[in-house]
Amino acid sequence: MTVHIDPENWDWHIDLQPGYVAEEYEHAVTLVEARGMEVYDSDECEPDLLDDGTIRIWMSPKEAIPT
């Protein structure tokens, strides 16, 4: 699992590689939410399935980013 936060490129996501542990993902979500991120559920923004089987789940800052 990889958490990617790149505000300069407006790119925030979590990549879940095949074989990820659900409890680790839940812990990561708790951590990023505590740091001001909102993880989208599948109703808001459908996850992407990458060619290597990785699931990409999108997120965004809860507060607006100054430009």
ChimeraX attribute file (.defattr): number of C-alpha atoms within 10 A of each C-alpha:
attribute: neighborCount
match mode: 1-to-1
recipient: residues
	/A:1	17
	/A:2	12
	/A:3	16
	/A:4	13
	/A:5	17
	/A:6	10
	/A:7	11
	/A:8	8
	/A:9	7
	/A:10	10
	/A:11	12
	/A:12	19
	/A:13	20
	/A:14	22
	/A:15	20
	/A:16	19
	/A:17	15
	/A:18	11
	/A:19	9
	/A:20	13
	/A:21	11
	/A:22	10
	/A:23	9
	/A:24	11
	/A:25	17
	/A:26	10
	/A:27	11
	/A:28	16
	/A:29	18
	/A:30	14
	/A:31	12
	/A:32	18
	/A:33	16
	/A:34	10
	/A:35	11
	/A:36	12
	/A:37	19
	/A:38	18
	/A:39	21
	/A:40	15
	/A:41	12
	/A:42	10
	/A:43	7
	/A:44	9
	/A:45	12
	/A:46	12
	/A:47	17
	/A:48	13
	/A:49	13
	/A:50	11
	/A:51	7
	/A:52	8
	/A:53	12
	/A:54	17
	/A:55	19
	/A:56	20
	/A:57	20
	/A:58	21
	/A:59	21
	/A:60	20
	/A:61	17
	/A:62	12
	/A:63	9
	/A:64	7
	/A:65	10
	/A:66	4
	/A:67	4
